[in-house]
Amino acid sequence: MGKRGFIVLLLTVFVPSLFYGIEDFCGKIEKEEILNRFPEWQKTVTAYSPDPEIIYGLQTSDIPVNIEIFLGTWCHDSAQHVSEYFKIMNMVDNPYFMTLYTGIPKDKESREPYIKGKNIQKIPTFIFFIDGEEIGRVIEHPITSLEEDILDIISVYSINQVAIDLDFFLSNYHADLNIDCTQCHQPK
């Protein structure tokens, strides 16, 4: 390998890690921890401008929705779309949306413990649940915009169509983290 090949190899291996995370962050992670460990994600949060009409539609949703997001801190698409999600949810500020974040390793052979039973092929993957049933996914890239895709997924349901089990919803939020959120996440 010549000097030019060596430089290309170095750039290919090291430059992406400078922008999207030097390390794999694997397992359950909170939004604040992602932004603290990977402050470059905040730039996308700050710069992203979601559609205000779509945000209003999400703000007025009265259906409890659990969202599981599988991401790679080393992944450009995760940095882009999960940061957009942070901005969307900051603006929506709806207690009916409960989100769990799971970091997965870059090495595909090491992912199974983090994605078992979830059929994750690409990241980021956003999985939406109502009353414990999966209702839709956003995989790798949104179709239109992330906020519009989210609204499209949940808008096919109305409070009259879904028998919401609020106790189930609240008991499963952060269940893997052993956090009782029944006091802190009461619907408006």
N, C-alpha and C positions, 0 to 999 in steps of 0.2 A: 504494500500500500504506500503510495507516494504521500508527500506532504499535503497536497490538496485533498486527497482521500481522508487523511487523518483529521484535517480541519473540518471537513464535512461531517465525519463521524462525531467529533466532539460537539459540533453545533446541533446535530440531530439528537444527541443524547442529553445534553445539558441545558440548552436554551429553553425547551418546553418546561423543564422543572423550575426555571427561574420565574416563570409567569403563572404557573398553575399549581404549584405546591411541590416542594422538594421531596416530600415524603408521602407515602400512602397513608391516609387516615382511615382506618378500618373500624367498623362497628358503629354503634349509635353515637350520634353527635348532635349537638344543639346548634341552632343558627348563630348564636353569639360566639360559640367556640370556632365555628368555621370562619367567621369574619375576623376574629382575633388572631387565628393562626395563619390566615390567608388574606391579609388586608387588601390585596389587589382586587379581590372580589367586590369590595365596597365601591370601587370606581364604576362598575356596571350598575350596582344598586342605585347610586347617585345619578347616573346618566340616563337610566331607562325611564321612558315616559309612556306608561300604559294608557290605553284608551279610557277616558273618564266615564263614558257611557257603560262600558263593560265593567269597570270598577264599581259603578253604582249597582249594576245587576248582581254582582257578587256580594256587595254590602247588604243588599236587601234579601239575600237568600236566607230562608229560615229552616233549611234542611241540614242536620248534622252530617258532616262529611269528614271522614278520616282520609288523610293523604299520606302515603308512604313514598319517600323519594330515595332512590338509590343513585348514588353519585360517586364520582372519582375526583378527589381533590387535585389530581394530576391531569385532569381532562378538560380541554378547552370548552367543549360543549357543556359540561357541568358548570364550569365557571360562568359561562354566559347565561344559561337558562335557569340555573338554581338562583343566581344573583337576581335575575329578572323576577323570579318567584318571590324572593325576599321583598322586593319593592312592591309587587302586587299585593302581597299579604299585609305589608305595612300600611298600605293605603286602604285596603278592604277592612281591616280591623274588625273582623267578624268572629265572635267566639264559637260559632258553629263549625269553623274550619280548624281541624286539629292535625298537625303535621309531625311526622317522625322522619328523621333523616338518618340514612345508613351509608357510611362510606365503604366503598369496596376497593380491593387492591387492583393495581394495574395488571398484575399477573393473573391471567384468566384461570389458570390451574388452581389458584388460591382463593377463588371467589365463593365456592360452594357454601361454606359456613355462614356467609352473609346474605346469600340470595336463595337459600334452600326453599324449594316449593314455590318460588315466585316467578319462575320463567323469565328471568332477566337476560336479555340477549345484547342489548345496547344500553349505554348510559349517556345522560341521565335517563332514568325511567321514573315517571310520576304515576302512581297507582291510586285511583280514587275508589273509596268504599262508602256505601250508605247502608247502615244497619248490618254491617259485617259482610255485605256482598260487594264484590268488585263490580263497578259500573263503567269503568273506562281507564284508559292509559294515554299518557303522552310519552312517546318513546323517542329519545335522542333530540329531535327537533319538533317544535310545534308545527301544526299544519298552517294556521293563519298567524296568530300571535298566541303566546302562552295564556294570557288572560282570556282571550276569546275561546281558545280550546277548552279551558277549565269551565267557562260558563256553558259552552255547548254540551260538555259531558254531564254537568249537574242539572242543566235546565230541562232535560227530558223528564225530570222527576219533580213533582210538586208535593207539598206536605200532605195532600189528600191521597196521592198515589202510593206513598210509602208509609208503612206502619213503623214509625220511629220508636226504637227502644232506647230512650235516653239513658237509662241506667247502663245498658250495654255499651253505648257510645262513650260515656264518661269513664266507665271502668276499664275500657281498652285503650284509652289515650295514655300514652307513656306506660302501658302495662309492662313492657320489657324493662323499663327503668325503675319499676316498683315505686311509682309516684302516685299518690292519691290526689287526683285533681278535681274531685267533686266540689270542693270549696272554691277553687280558683277559676274554674271554667264553667260557670253557670251561664246559660243563654240569657240574652237581654230580655 
